[in-house]
Amino acid sequence: MDYISFDQKLALLAVFLQVALTFYAVIRMGQVRLRVIRVNRIKLSEIAIDNRRYPEEAQVFANNLSNQFETPVLLYAVVLFATVYDVSSPVFAWLCMGYVATRYVHRYIHVRGNNVVRRFQVYLIGLGFLGLAWVVLGLRLIGFV
């Protein structure tokens, strides 16, 4: 690919930022789990098969990591399609960035106090960004925009 437009670069940046968030979530979960094992003296045999033995603090980080493999997969797919078919646009790219910004806020809320109502509101906003990105992709692929 000789030339990548700014819109494509911005959409790809959204993907890289989401991947970075996922790696960060993996690292933080590992750190919390190791600390919990040392402090609470949980035996590895107790958690080898069933992670539910971890205390709530560690479960929150594990649940957040799991979240990074749910709707973000739709971001990866929509950006891949837009890049392959060269149908990115400024609106599309900013929708992708908006989605990823909400993922960062969602994670922060999830692991810092976990206000479920606020977290769900941020989740819905992000899902709206992502859904609109798919609509824009579809309209551009069909040729309506």
C-alpha positions in Angstrom: 0.0 0.0 0.0 1.8 3.1 -1.2 -0.5 5.7 0.2 -2.7 5.7 3.2 -5.1 8.6 3.6 -5.3 10.6 6.8 -8.8 9.0 7.4 -7.3 5.5 7.2 -4.4 6.4 9.4 -6.8 7.8 12.0 -9.0 4.7 11.9 -5.9 2.5 12.2 -4.7 4.6 15.1 -8.0 3.8 16.8 -7.2 0.1 16.3 -3.7 0.5 17.7 -5.0 2.4 20.7 -7.6 -0.3 21.4 -4.9 -3.0 21.1 -2.7 -0.9 23.5 -5.6 -0.8 26.0 -6.0 -4.5 25.8 -2.3 -5.2 26.4 -2.4 -2.7 29.4 -5.5 -4.6 30.8 -3.5 -7.9 30.5 -0.5 -6.5 32.3 -2.6 -4.9 35.1 -4.7 -8.0 35.6 -1.5 -10.0 36.0 -0.1 -7.5 38.4 -3.2 -7.6 40.5 -3.4 -11.3 40.5 0.2 -11.7 41.5 -0.3 -9.2 44.4 -3.4 -11.0 45.5 -1.7 -14.4 45.5 1.2 -13.0 47.6 -0.9 -11.0 50.1 -3.9 -13.4 50.5 -1.8 -16.6 50.2 -4.1 -18.1 47.7 -2.8 -21.5 46.6 -2.2 -21.9 42.9 -4.1 -25.2 43.0 -7.2 -23.2 44.2 -7.2 -21.0 41.0 -5.7 -23.4 38.5 -9.1 -24.5 37.2 -11.5 -21.9 38.6 -10.7 -18.2 38.6 -13.7 -17.5 40.9 -11.5 -18.1 43.9 -9.8 -14.7 43.3 -11.1 -11.9 45.5 -13.3 -9.3 44.0 -10.5 -6.8 43.2 -8.8 -9.4 40.9 -12.1 -10.4 39.4 -12.8 -6.8 38.3 -9.6 -6.7 36.4 -10.2 -10.1 34.8 -13.7 -9.0 33.8 -12.4 -5.8 32.3 -9.9 -7.8 30.3 -12.7 -10.0 29.0 -14.5 -6.8 27.9 -11.6 -6.0 25.7 -12.4 -9.0 23.5 -16.1 -8.4 23.1 -17.2 -5.3 21.1 -13.7 -4.2 20.1 -13.6 -7.2 17.7 -16.3 -5.2 15.7 -13.9 -2.3 15.6 -11.2 -4.4 14.2 -13.5 -5.8 11.5 -15.0 -2.4 10.5 -11.6 -0.8 10.1 -10.3 -3.8 8.2 -13.2 -3.6 5.8 -12.8 0.2 5.4 -9.1 -0.2 4.7 -9.3 -3.1 2.3 -12.1 -1.5 0.3 -10.6 2.0 0.6 -13.9 3.6 1.8 -12.7 5.4 5.0 -13.9 8.9 5.5 -13.4 11.6 8.2 -16.7 10.8 9.8 -15.9 7.1 9.9 -12.4 7.7 11.4 -13.7 10.0 14.1 -16.5 7.5 15.0 -13.8 4.9 15.4 -11.8 7.2 17.6 -14.9 8.1 19.6 -15.5 4.4 20.2 -12.0 3.8 21.5 -12.1 6.9 23.7 -15.2 5.5 25.4 -13.4 2.2 25.8 -10.7 4.0 27.9 -13.3 5.8 30.0 -15.3 2.5 30.4 -12.1 0.8 31.7 -11.3 3.6 34.1 -14.8 3.4 35.5 -14.8 -0.4 35.7 -11.6 -0.7 37.7 -12.0 2.5 39.8 -15.1 2.2 41.8 -17.2 0.5 39.1 -20.2 2.8 39.0 -22.4 0.5 37.0 -24.9 3.1 35.8 -22.1 5.4 34.6 -20.2 2.5 33.0 -23.3 1.4 31.1 -23.9 4.9 29.9 -20.4 5.1 28.5 -20.7 1.7 27.0 -23.9 2.7 25.2 -22.2 5.9 23.8 -19.3 3.8 22.6 -21.7 1.2 21.1 -23.4 4.1 19.3 -20.1 5.3 17.8 -19.3 1.8 16.7 -22.7 1.1 15.3 -22.6 4.4 13.3 -19.2 3.5 12.0 -20.7 0.3 10.6 -23.6 2.3 9.1 -21.1 4.7 7.4 -19.1 1.7 6.1 -22.2 0.1 4.7 -23.4 3.3 3.0 -19.9 3.9 1.5 -19.6 0.3 0.3 -23.0 0.5 -1.3 -22.2 3.8 -2.8 -24.8 6.0 -1.1 -22.2 8.3 0.5 
